[in-house]
Amino acid sequence: MMNNQTPPNISHSPDALAQRKQELLDLFKQAAPELIRDNHLDLNALKALLGEDRLTQKEHYELSWAGKSAARREIQKTTSHTLRPAANNPEHAQHMLIEGENLEVLRVLQKSYYGKVKMIYIDPPYNTGNDSFVYPDDYSETLEAYRQRTGEIDEQGLLNKQSLWKKNSKENGHYHSVWLSMMYPRLYLARNLLRDDGVIFISIDDNEAANLKLLCDEVFGEENFVSTIIWRKKYGLQNDAKYFSISHENLIVFAKDKLKFRLNLVERTEEQDNRYKNIDDDSRGAWKSADLSVGRVTEKDRYKIITPSGREILPPEGRSWVVSEDKFKEMVEDNRIWFGKTGNNVPSVKKFLSEVKQGLTPSTFWDYDEVGHTDGSNKALKRIFNNQAFFDYPKPVEYLKKILTIGCNSDGIILDFFAGSGTTAHAVMALNLEDGGNRQCILVQLPEKLAENSEAYKAGYRTIADITRARIDKVMAKLKAEYPDKTQDLACAYFTLAPSNFKVWRSDLNSVEEIEQQLEAFQKTEKAPAADGQDNLQTNMLTELLLKNGLGVLGVHAIGKATSMAGVTVHRVLMPDDKRLWLCFEPYSEGLKEEIVKAKPAQVILLNSCFTGDNKDEALSNLQLELAGLDIGLWVI
């Protein structure tokens, strides 16, 4: 962040598609530089290089639906919105909950969290015909209409236009299309946030499982498909079911890059270890027998084995021994072959507990006795809320803990942008407590209004996000009461999707008078403080500038310390490269310049309105020259 760098664009989020195009160009520059002409791809040269047989024909395999082009355009949209911190946020927190429309929030997160998330888990609407989610009435929605739909909030902080929560009934002519159009841009932007070794887990039932797999093939690449896990979520049968009693859900798993992704092992249980015995007092410890034969016929491996008792044994019909004859003799010498206590049994291989993997390869079938069932998770959530039922079928905490165990390391960032009842945060906090991990979670939940006749509304909650936040607070309080020595730093910060604290430059103005008025207005780029006062405005601006400078969210991944010097408040932030960033939003003085010169931070950010008086332009010019000579970056907004 030196002074010869171009200041970041704080007015809008990065263009995700433009970033992807640049990544592709960079790859071509490395792999086939002859295809690049003036920083553009030469398609004719690419066709010649690949050959006609590798080019897509007019008719080809793809997933298509009504509105796909419009869904693609959603990816290209940017946002000027930011995150507004709650007034009582802790100074530092591991976890964060963001209230806001998740597509817009994903755009906001692009600058600071691009390529930083280790694991994503989402439990999106299943499109059963009864669930509601945000989608446009037609496929020609303008950017302004979209922002009105997703960004504006009323004075209570609730999203307007409740009529846009549409029930996607199966009678809708675009039943599958609207669901795919809702998911496509969200998955695309979510992929950007994953690390190269990252992974996404998506819960879904059979209504959209097939379409979701094809959609993920397109977004993540079918070569990065890891598996589909089946979770048996019910222990009873539904005898009144029309066809089958549905007892399962699907968990679709895709890696960002399968070659770089590594699935963690599942911890071995005491029952599994007890299967190993040391019946011959082997110095290497407990072992268990494994079959010496394998289901293939290789003539050289169908040799005769003579047991210590003199019995001759050949492998069963249609099978061979798993090792060559020479290797078998080595294993006998090393006491790795078991012929039974009498020396007359069919030989088997001794597999030592000390030599097996320190964990088990995860299975694609998860039973309820291992990871919980829906009835148990319903009861557990009711206990958190004093025996009141606010959510239908939340996921079990044990289910999420297993996903976290196999999909994330002990200090990774986890993202859930369909947070619902907050099970992901609950599981992260519980697992950190169990294994001493430092996982951090980012949750996003739409502040969708609750029905006035719902139990949650009667209990005082007004939105789904209210319930999410309440659960997180209650779980933290319980863990702190039960484990005070291990939870001193346990905290969650809360944020709301909000319009920018800075004026957004309009490029659509045509008249000279309008442009002059805009130039005059931009003498002060920050908006007027809201009714909550100047102090909150400073915190809000600080949060936005850190987020849009790629430094993370204030109090979670970016820690700012406010101090008073030269009569003004200066916010000091430690950047990832251990360099310091200073920000000040109050009137500039020579005394502040002296403090900057003395401390020599790497970067300073000031507002244009910090410079006041008749000599403000001269003061700014002098500061720019002096800091440039000291190699201190200065951005004036």
C-alpha positions in Angstrom: 0.0 0.0 0.0 2.5 2.6 -1.1 1.6 6.1 -2.3 2.2 5.3 -6.0 -0.7 2.8 -5.9 -4.1 3.6 -7.2 -6.6 4.0 -4.4 -9.2 1.2 -4.3 -12.7 1.8 -5.7 -14.8 2.2 -2.5 -17.9 3.2 -4.4 -18.8 -0.3 -5.6 -17.8 -3.9 -5.0 -15.5 -5.7 -7.5 -17.0 -7.0 -10.7 -16.9 -10.8 -10.1 -17.1 -11.7 -13.8 -14.4 -9.2 -14.7 -12.1 -10.7 -12.1 -12.8 -14.2 -13.5 -12.0 -13.0 -17.1 -8.7 -11.5 -15.9 -7.8 -14.8 -14.2 -8.4 -16.6 -17.4 -6.3 -14.2 -19.4 -3.5 -14.6 -16.9 -3.7 -18.4 -17.3 -3.5 -18.0 -21.1 -0.5 -15.7 -20.7 1.3 -18.3 -18.8 0.2 -21.5 -20.7 -0.1 -20.1 -24.3 1.2 -16.5 -24.6 0.9 -16.6 -28.3 -2.9 -16.5 -27.9 -2.8 -13.0 -26.3 -2.9 -9.9 -28.5 -2.9 -6.5 -26.8 -4.3 -8.1 -23.6 -7.1 -9.7 -25.6 -7.6 -13.4 -26.4 -7.2 -14.2 -30.1 -10.1 -16.7 -30.7 -8.9 -17.7 -34.1 -5.5 -18.6 -32.7 -7.2 -20.6 -29.9 -9.3 -22.5 -32.4 -6.2 -23.3 -34.5 -4.4 -24.5 -31.4 -7.2 -26.7 -30.1 -8.3 -28.1 -33.5 -11.9 -28.4 -34.7 -12.5 -31.7 -32.8 -12.1 -29.9 -29.5 -14.6 -27.0 -30.2 -18.2 -27.1 -29.0 -20.6 -28.0 -31.7 -23.9 -26.2 -32.3 -25.8 -28.9 -30.3 -24.0 -29.8 -27.1 -24.6 -30.9 -23.5 -25.5 -28.1 -21.1 -27.9 -27.1 -18.3 -30.3 -24.5 -19.6 -33.4 -22.8 -18.2 -35.7 -19.8 -18.7 -33.9 -16.8 -17.3 -30.4 -18.2 -17.3 -29.0 -15.1 -19.2 -30.6 -12.8 -16.7 -29.1 -14.9 -13.9 -25.7 -14.5 -15.5 -26.2 -10.7 -15.6 -26.7 -10.8 -11.8 -23.1 -12.0 -11.5 -21.9 -8.9 -13.2 -23.8 -6.5 -11.0 -21.8 -4.6 -8.3 -23.0 -2.9 -5.2 -22.2 0.3 -3.3 -23.5 -1.2 -0.1 -21.6 -1.9 3.0 -22.0 -3.5 6.4 -23.1 -1.5 9.4 -21.8 -2.7 12.8 -24.2 -3.0 15.7 -23.5 -0.3 18.3 -22.7 -2.8 21.1 -20.4 -5.0 19.1 -17.4 -6.4 21.1 -13.9 -5.0 20.3 -12.9 -8.4 18.9 -15.0 -11.4 17.9 -14.3 -14.7 16.2 -17.7 -14.9 14.6 -20.1 -12.6 12.7 -23.8 -12.6 11.7 -24.8 -10.3 8.9 -28.5 -9.4 8.4 -29.2 -8.8 4.8 -30.2 -10.2 1.4 -27.5 -12.8 0.8 -26.7 -12.1 -2.9 -26.0 -8.5 -2.0 -23.9 -9.5 1.0 -21.9 -11.9 -1.1 -21.1 -8.9 -3.4 -20.0 -6.8 -0.4 -17.7 -9.6 0.9 -15.9 -10.1 -2.4 -13.1 -7.5 -1.8 -12.1 -8.6 1.7 -12.8 -12.4 1.5 -11.9 -13.3 -2.0 -10.1 -16.7 -1.8 -10.1 -16.8 2.0 -13.0 -19.1 3.0 -12.0 -22.7 3.8 -15.5 -24.2 3.9 -19.1 -23.2 2.9 -22.2 -24.9 4.2 -25.6 -23.9 3.0 -29.1 -25.2 3.5 -31.0 -23.3 0.8 -34.8 -23.5 0.1 -35.6 -26.9 -1.2 -38.2 -25.7 -3.7 -40.8 -28.0 -2.4 -43.6 -25.8 -3.6 -44.3 -24.4 -0.1 -41.1 -22.4 0.6 -40.7 -18.8 -0.3 -37.6 -17.0 -1.5 -36.7 -13.7 -3.3 -36.9 -13.8 -7.1 -38.0 -11.2 -9.7 -41.4 -11.3 -11.4 -39.7 -11.2 -14.8 -36.3 -11.6 -16.2 -35.7 -8.0 -17.4 -35.2 -6.4 -13.9 -33.1 -3.3 -14.0 -30.1 -2.7 -11.6 -32.0 0.1 -9.9 -35.1 -2.2 -9.4 -32.8 -4.9 -8.0 -31.2 -2.5 -5.5 -34.6 -1.3 -4.4 -35.6 -4.9 -3.9 -32.5 -6.0 -2.0 -30.7 -3.0 -0.4 -33.2 -0.6 1.0 -34.5 -1.0 4.5 -37.1 0.7 6.5 -36.6 2.7 9.7 -36.8 -0.5 11.7 -34.1 -2.1 9.7 -36.5 -4.5 7.9 -36.4 -5.1 4.2 -39.2 -3.4 2.3 -41.3 -5.0 -0.5 -42.5 -8.0 1.4 -44.5 -9.0 -1.6 -41.3 -10.0 -3.3 -41.0 -13.1 -1.1 -42.9 -15.3 -3.6 -44.1 -18.8 -2.9 -42.7 -20.8 -5.8 -45.6 -23.2 -6.3 -45.3 -26.2 -8.6 -48.1 -24.7 -10.8 -45.7 -21.9 -11.7 -44.6 -22.3 -15.3 -41.0 -21.4 -14.3 -41.0 -23.6 -11.2 -37.5 -25.0 -11.5 -36.2 -22.0 -13.5 -36.8 -19.4 -10.7 -35.0 -21.6 -8.2 -32.0 -22.1 -10.5 -31.9 -18.4 -11.2 -31.9 -17.7 -7.5 -29.1 -20.2 -6.8 -26.8 -19.6 -9.8 -25.3 -16.1 -9.0 -25.1 -17.0 -5.3 -23.0 -20.1 -6.0 -20.9 -18.3 -8.5 -20.0 -15.5 -6.0 -19.6 -18.0 -3.2 -17.0 -19.9 -5.3 -14.9 -16.7 -5.5 -14.7 -16.6 -1.7 -13.4 -20.2 -1.4 -9.7 -20.9 -1.0 -8.1 -23.0 -3.7 -8.3 -25.9 -1.2 -11.8 -25.0 -0.1 -15.0 -27.0 -0.2 -18.8 -26.4 -0.3 -21.4 -28.6 1.3 -25.0 -28.1 0.2 -28.0 -29.7 1.9 -30.9 -30.5 -0.5 -33.7 -33.0 -0.8 -34.8 -34.8 -4.0 -36.9 -32.0 -5.4 -33.8 -30.1 -6.8 -30.9 -32.5 -6.1 -30.5 -33.5 -9.8 -30.6 -29.8 -11.0 -28.3 -28.7 -8.2 -25.7 -31.3 -9.1 -25.8 -30.1 -12.8 -25.7 -26.4 -11.7 -22.6 -27.1 -9.5 -21.0 -29.0 -12.4 -21.2 -25.7 -14.3 -20.2 -23.4 -11.5 -17.4 -25.5 -9.9 -16.6 -27.9 -12.8 -17.7 -31.5 -12.8 -14.1 -32.6 -12.3 -14.4 -31.0 -8.8 -17.4 -33.0 -7.7 -16.4 -34.9 -4.5 -19.5 -36.9 -3.5 -23.1 -36.9 -2.6 -23.7 -37.9 1.0 -26.9 -39.5 2.2 -28.1 -38.6 5.6 -30.8 -40.8 7.2 -32.7 -38.1 9.1 -35.6 -40.0 10.4 -35.8 -43.1 12.6 -39.5 -43.9 11.9 -41.5 -44.7 8.9 -44.3 -42.5 7.4 -47.0 -45.1 6.7 -49.3 -42.6 5.1 -46.7 -41.7 2.4 -48.2 -42.0 -1.1 -45.2 -43.9 -2.5 -42.1 -44.2 -0.3 -41.5 -43.1 3.3 -38.7 -40.5 2.7 -36.1 -40.8 5.4 -33.1 -39.1 3.9 -31.6 -35.9 2.6 -28.7 -35.3 0.3 -25.5 -33.4 1.0 -23.7 -32.5 -2.2 -20.0 -31.8 -1.9 -17.8 -29.9 -4.4 -14.2 -28.7 -4.1 -12.9 -25.4 -5.5 -10.0 -27.4 -6.8 -10.2 -31.2 -6.2 -6.4 -31.6 -6.7 -5.7 -29.3 -3.8 -8.6 -30.3 -1.5 -8.0 -32.9 1.2 -10.8 -34.4 3.1 -10.1 -34.8 6.8 -10.4 -38.3 8.4 -13.2 -39.1 10.9 -11.9 -39.8 14.5 -11.8 -43.5 15.3 -14.1 -44.7 18.0 -13.3 -46.8 21.0 -15.5 -49.6 19.6 -13.5 -49.6 16.3 -10.2 -49.8 18.2 -11.4 -52.6 20.4 -11.7 -54.8 17.3 -7.9 -55.0 17.4 -6.4 -57.7 19.8 -2.9 -58.9 20.5 -3.5 -62.7 20.8 0.1 -63.7 20.0 1.8 -61.0 22.1 3.3 -59.3 19.1 5.7 -56.5 20.1 4.0 -54.1 17.7 0.8 -54.3 19.7 -2.9 -55.0 18.8 -3.9 -56.2 15.4 -6.8 -57.7 13.5 -6.9 -60.2 10.6 -7.5 -59.1 7.0 -8.1 -61.3 3.9 -5.0 -62.3 2.1 -6.9 -62.9 -1.2 -8.3 -60.4 -3.6 -11.1 -60.6 -6.2 -9.1 -60.9 -9.4 -7.3 -63.7 -11.2 -3.5 -63.2 -11.7 -1.9 -66.5 -12.4 1.5 -65.6 -10.9 -0.3 -64.7 -7.6 -2.2 -68.1 -7.5 0.7 -69.8 -5.8 0.5 -72.6 -3.3 0.9 -71.8 0.4 1.9 -74.5 3.0 0.8 -73.7 6.5 3.0 -74.5 9.6 0.9 -77.6 10.1 1.8 -78.8 6.6 -1.6 -78.1 4.9 -1.5 -76.9 1.3 -3.8 -73.9 0.4 -4.6 -72.2 -2.8 -6.6 -68.9 -3.1 -10.4 -69.4 -3.6 -11.7 -69.9 -7.2 -11.8 -66.6 -9.1 -9.4 -64.9 -6.6 -5.6 -64.4 -6.2 -3.3 -63.7 -3.3 -3.0 -60.0 -2.6 0.8 -60.1 -2.7 3.4 -61.8 -4.8 5.1 -65.1 -3.5 8.3 -63.3 -2.7 6.5 -60.6 -0.7 4.5 -63.3 1.1 7.7 -64.9 2.3 8.9 -61.6 3.6 5.7 -61.1 5.5 6.0 -64.5 7.1 9.5 -63.7 8.2 8.3 -60.4 9.7 5.4 -62.2 11.5 2.8 -60.4 9.5 0.9 -63.5 8.5 -1.5 -65.3 10.8 -2.2 -69.0 10.4 -4.3 -69.4 13.5 -3.3 -70.7 17.0 -2.8 -74.2 15.6 -1.0 -73.1 12.5 -3.6 -74.8 10.3 -5.9 -71.9 9.3 -6.2 -70.2 6.0 -3.5 -67.4 6.2 -4.5 -63.8 6.8 -2.7 -60.5 7.0 -2.1 -58.9 10.4 -3.2 -55.3 10.3 -1.7 -53.4 13.3 -3.6 -50.6 15.0 -0.3 -48.7 15.3 0.0 -48.6 11.5 -3.5 -47.8 10.4 -4.5 -44.2 9.6 -5.2 -42.2 12.7 -8.8 -41.8 11.6 -11.4 -43.3 9.2 -12.2 -42.3 5.7 -15.6 -40.8 5.8 -18.5 -42.8 4.4 -21.2 -41.4 2.0 -23.9 -42.8 4.3 -24.5 -41.0 7.6 -27.0 -42.6 9.9 -29.1 -40.7 12.5 -27.5 -42.6 15.4 -24.2 -41.0 14.4 -25.1 -37.4 13.4 -28.6 -36.9 14.8 -32.1 -36.8 13.4 -34.7 -34.1 12.8 -36.8 -35.0 15.8 -33.8 -34.6 18.1 -32.8 -31.3 16.5 -36.3 -30.0 16.9 -36.3 -30.8 20.6 -32.8 -29.4 21.1 -33.7 -26.1 19.5 -36.9 -25.9 21.6 -34.8 -26.4 24.8 -32.7 -23.4 23.8 -35.9 -21.2 23.5 -37.6 -22.3 26.7 -39.5 -25.2 25.0 -40.9 -22.9 22.3 -40.9 -24.1 18.6 -39.7 -21.4 16.3 -38.2 -23.4 13.4 -39.3 -26.5 11.5 -36.6 -29.1 11.0 -33.3 -27.4 11.9 -30.2 -29.4 11.2 -28.7 -31.3 14.2 -25.6 -29.8 15.7 -23.8 -33.2 15.5 -24.5 -33.2 11.7 -22.8 -29.8 11.2 -19.9 -30.8 13.5 -19.2 -33.8 11.3 -19.2 -31.6 8.2 -16.9 -29.2 9.9 -14.6 -32.0 11.1 -14.0 -33.4 7.6 -14.3 -30.2 5.6 -12.4 -27.6 7.6 -9.1 -27.4 9.4 -9.0 -26.1 13.0 -8.5 -22.5 12.2 -10.4 -21.9 8.9 -13.2 -19.5 8.0 -16.6 -21.0 7.5 -19.4 -19.3 5.6 -23.1 -20.0 5.7 -25.2 -17.6 3.7 -28.6 -19.3 4.4 -28.1 -19.2 8.2 -31.6 -20.0 9.3 -31.7 -20.9 13.0 -27.9 -20.6 13.3 -27.0 -24.2 13.7 -23.7 -23.6 11.8 -22.5 -21.1 14.4 -23.6 -23.3 17.2 -21.6 -26.2 15.8 -18.5 -24.1 15.2 -18.5 -22.8 18.8 -19.1 -26.3 20.2 -16.4 -27.9 18.1 -13.9 -25.2 18.9 -14.5 -25.9 22.6 -14.1 -29.7 22.1 -10.8 -29.7 20.1 -9.3 -26.3 21.0 -9.8 -25.1 17.4 -10.0 -21.4 16.3 -12.5 -21.7 13.5 -14.4 -18.6 12.6 -17.8 -18.4 11.0 -19.6 -15.8 8.9 -23.3 -16.2 8.9 -25.8 -14.3 6.6 -29.5 -14.3 7.1 -32.3 -12.3 5.4 -34.3 -10.3 8.0 -37.5 -11.8 6.6 -40.5 -10.7 8.6 -42.3 -13.3 10.6 -46.0 -14.0 10.4 -47.9 -12.2 13.2 -49.6 -15.5 14.1 -46.3 -17.4 14.5 -45.0 -18.5 17.9 -41.8 -16.6 17.4 -43.7 -13.3 16.7 -45.8 -13.8 19.8 -42.5 -14.3 21.8 -41.2 -10.9 20.6 -39.2 -11.8 17.6 -39.9 -9.9 14.4 -37.6 -11.5 11.8 -35.9 -14.8 11.1 -32.6 -13.0 11.7 -33.8 -12.0 15.2 -34.1 -15.7 16.0 -30.7 -16.5 14.5 -29.1 -13.8 16.6 -31.0 -14.9 19.7 -29.8 -18.5 19.3 -26.2 -17.4 19.0 -26.4 -15.2 22.1 -28.1 -18.0 24.1 -25.5 -20.6 23.0 -22.6 -18.3 23.9 -24.1 -17.6 27.3 -24.5 -21.3 28.0 -21.0 -22.1 26.9 -19.5 -19.3 29.0 -21.4 -20.4 32.1 -20.3 -24.0 31.7 -16.7 -23.5 30.5 -15.7 -20.0 31.8 -11.9 -20.8 31.6 -12.2 -21.7 27.9 -14.6 -19.1 26.6 -13.1 -15.7 27.7 -12.7 -14.7 24.0 -15.9 -16.2 22.7 -17.9 -13.5 21.0 -20.0 -12.7 17.9 -20.2 -9.4 16.1 -23.4 -8.3 14.4 -23.7 -6.4 11.1 -26.5 -5.1 8.9 -26.4 -4.7 5.1 -26.7 -0.9 4.6 -26.2 1.8 2.0 -22.7 3.3 1.7 -21.7 5.9 4.2 -20.2 7.8 1.2 -21.9 9.5 -1.8 -21.9 7.5 -4.9 -20.7 9.2 -8.1 -23.4 9.2 -10.8 -22.1 8.7 -14.3 -25.6 9.1 -15.9 -25.8 12.9 -15.5 -25.7 14.8 -18.8 -26.4 18.4 -18.2 -23.6 20.8 -17.2 -25.7 22.1 -14.3 -26.2 18.6 -12.8 -22.5 17.8 -13.2 -21.5 21.0 -11.5 -23.9 20.3 -8.6 -22.4 16.9 -8.2 -18.9 18.2 -8.1 -19.9 20.7 -5.5 -21.6 18.0 -3.4 -18.4 15.9 -3.6 -16.4 18.5 -1.8 -17.6 16.3 1.1 -17.8 12.7 0.1 -19.3 11.3 3.3 -23.0 11.5 3.8 -24.5 13.5 6.6 -24.5 11.7 10.0 -27.7 9.8 10.9 -29.7 10.5 14.0 -27.5 8.1 16.0 -24.7 10.6 16.0 -21.2 11.4 14.8 -19.5 8.6 16.8 -21.5 5.9 15.1 -20.8 7.5 11.7 -17.0 7.3 12.4 -17.3 3.6 13.2 -19.5 3.0 10.2 -17.1 4.7 7.9 -14.1 2.9 9.4 -15.9 -0.5 8.9 -16.7 0.4 5.2 -13.2 1.6 4.4 -11.6 -1.5 5.9 -14.0 -3.8 4.1 -13.5 -2.1 0.8 -9.8 -2.0 1.2 -9.7 -5.8 1.5 -8.8 -5.8 5.1 -11.9 -7.6 6.5 -14.7 -6.6 8.8 -14.0 -4.3 11.8 -13.7 -6.3 15.1 -13.5 -9.7 13.4 -10.8 -9.9 10.8 -9.6 -6.2 11.0 -8.8 -4.8 14.4 -8.8 -1.0 14.8 -7.6 0.9 17.8 -8.8 4.4 18.2 -6.5 6.9 19.9 -6.5 10.6 20.4 -3.6 12.6 19.0 -3.2 16.3 18.0 -6.7 16.8 19.2 -8.4 14.4 16.8 -9.3 10.7 16.8 -7.0 8.4 14.8 -7.9 4.8 14.0 -4.9 2.6 13.7 -5.2 -0.8 12.0 -2.5 -3.5 11.7 -2.5 -4.9 8.1 -1.7 -8.5 7.1 1.8 -7.6 6.2 2.4 -6.1 9.7 2.3 -2.6 8.3 0.1 0.0 9.9 -2.8 1.9 8.4 -4.0 5.2 9.9 -7.5 6.7 9.3 -8.8 10.0 10.4 -12.2 11.6 9.8 -11.8 14.8 11.8 -10.2 18.2 10.8 -6.6 18.1 9.7 -3.9 20.1 11.4 -0.1 20.5 11.3 0.0 18.7 14.6 -1.5 15.6 13.0 1.0 15.7 10.2 3.8 15.8 12.8 2.4 12.7 14.4 2.2 10.9 11.1 5.7 11.8 10.2 7.0 10.6 13.6 5.1 7.2 13.5 5.6 6.6 9.7 2.5 4.3 9.0 2.5 2.6 5.6 -0.8 4.2 4.6 -3.0 7.1 5.7 -6.6 7.6 4.7 -8.2 11.0 5.2 -11.5 12.6 4.1 -11.5 15.5 1.7 -13.7 17.3 4.3 -10.8 17.0 6.8 -9.1 19.9 5.0 -10.9 23.1 5.9 -10.3 26.9 5.7 -9.0 29.2 3.0 -5.7 27.3 2.6 -7.2 23.7 2.5 -5.9 23.0 -1.0 -2.4 24.2 -0.1 -2.4 22.1 3.1 -3.4 19.0 1.2 -0.7 19.5 -1.5 2.0 20.1 1.2 0.9 16.9 3.0 1.0 14.9 -0.2 4.5 16.0 -1.1 5.9 15.5 2.4 4.4 12.0 2.8 5.5 11.0 -0.7 9.0 11.8 0.2 8.8 9.5 3.3 7.2 6.7 1.2 3.9 7.0 3.2 0.8 6.3 1.1 -2.0 8.9 1.3 -5.5 8.4 0.1 -7.9 11.3 0.3 -11.6 10.3 -0.1 
